Amino acid sequence: MPVITNIDDLKRLHKKRTPKMFYDYCESGAWTEQTFRENVSDFDKIRLRQRVAVDMEGRSTATKMIGQDVAMPVALAPVGLTGMQRADGEIKAAKAAEKFGVPFTLSTMSICSIEEVAKHTTKPFWFQLYVMRDQQFLENIIERAKKAKCSALVLTLDLQILGQRHKDLKNGLVVPIKPKLGNLLNLSTKWQWGLEMLQTKNKSFGNIVGHAKGVNNLGSLFSWTAEQFDPRLDWDKIKRIKEMWGGPLILKGVLDEEDARRAADVGADAIIVSNHGGRQLDGALSSIRMLEPIVKAVGDQTEVHIDSGIRSGQDVLKAMAMGAKGAYIGRAYIYGLGAMGEAGVTKALEVIHKEMDITMALCGRKHIEDVDRDVVLVPEDFEGRWA
Ligand SMILES: Cc1cc2nc3c(=O)[nH]c(=O)nc-3n(C[C@H](O)[C@H](O)[C@H](O)COP(=O)(O)O)c2cc1C
């Protein structure tokens, strides 16, 4: 096994071992990719305060997210098509998360279905919902998530209209899928990926095929998907979904103080400060820049979580110091999955945990819950003066 010391090592292996069209699907942002880049580079602007002569024995990163025990305040974000990065990718990632003691969030647009993931895991996972026009499908998928004992519903708000990623269009990763000749040739060189894919039955959108009316084959799946994201989603509908679900609700994709207050008012158990990893509104501010204003806006009305741009345990620690109660990793675990399957996801979690633990100690804190604003040095103009 290659020596893996950081998330970038996993990213290099992911690139080498996964068909280009799927690596590109992961490693891209909308349009100019400004927000995608700044999600990462803005974390670098924040520095840490070195502290010494503090007893550092018996440290712990264990805490709670929405009242649920976690080994560290990190969850796996919902990522569509995870089962194309590696065969049965969602099952592999869910198993790694379960063993590590952190939440796994299954995307509506996953390859493995809710039921498949439930069959291969023993603890509840979280389910991410995209609101579709088809009301029957919507009610049914919420019921399926309940039946599978999912312990939180993550409702994504920032993708009712699809952003554009140039690489996907150039690779033909569009609906319906039209891979270019170059992509097909590239695919034929990824033999390990191909062999694993040949051995699984999970090759399409498992939550949709056979569950949405009239969607029984690839052709009907593509036309259904293209039309279904419901652009009419509003706060009233969010309230109705909350009632339908009846369990812990996390609202994902909040990047504005006013929206954060609305989300708290509808009774969300948590909100995720997120710009979808820079895949939607290019030109939006990075999540880490918006974190403190949003924490201030909602006070203790709801828990504030964050994603977008987290590539290390230091990033997680910075977010905790600035008021987040949880952080999600998207690409960081997908790199691990594409690199080495379940072992790679475990490696990504181990890397992040170790970085967080050592950083916490060197900053003079023994417990993740003691990490506060004093741990970080944030440039005075970090939030920026925007009018
Ligand atoms: C390849 C890819 C697919 C994604 N698919 C979904 C999805 O199906 N549902 C969703 O809510 N978010 C989705 N996201 C967004 C992630 O949940 C998360 O917000 C984002 O990855 C965080 O940024 P990071 O990758 O920089 O950590 C996706 C992200 C990526 C990279």
The ligand as a Gaussian input file, in Angstrom:
#p B3LYP/6-31G(d) Opt

LIG

0 1
 C      -19.136000      14.899000      -7.190000
 C      -20.062000      15.586000      -6.243000
 C      -21.414000      15.237000      -6.243000
 C      -22.276000      15.849000      -5.313000
 N      -23.579000      15.429000      -5.238000
 C      -24.398000      15.950000      -4.295000
 C      -25.712000      15.445000      -4.102000
 O      -26.127000      14.510000      -4.758000
 N      -26.472000      16.043000      -3.143000
 C      -26.028000      17.086000      -2.375000
 O      -26.763000      17.599000      -1.537000
 N      -24.779000      17.547000      -2.529000
 C      -23.947000      17.002000      -3.441000
 N      -22.675000      17.453000      -3.562000
 C      -22.197000      18.507000      -2.659000
 C      -21.618000      17.896000      -1.388000
 O      -22.623000      17.343000      -0.588000
 C      -20.865000      18.943000      -0.557000
 O      -21.695000      20.054000      -0.375000
 C      -19.563000      19.370000      -1.217000
 O      -18.903000      18.275000      -1.787000
 C      -18.662000      20.032000      -0.193000
 O      -17.512000      20.510000      -0.771000
 P      -16.094000      19.728000      -0.784000
 O      -16.243000      18.669000      -1.839000
 O      -15.148000      20.790000      -1.154000
 O      -15.899000      19.114000       0.573000
 C      -21.785000      16.853000      -4.449000
 C      -20.435000      17.190000      -4.481000
 C      -19.583000      16.562000      -5.348000
 C      -18.128000      16.931000      -5.327000

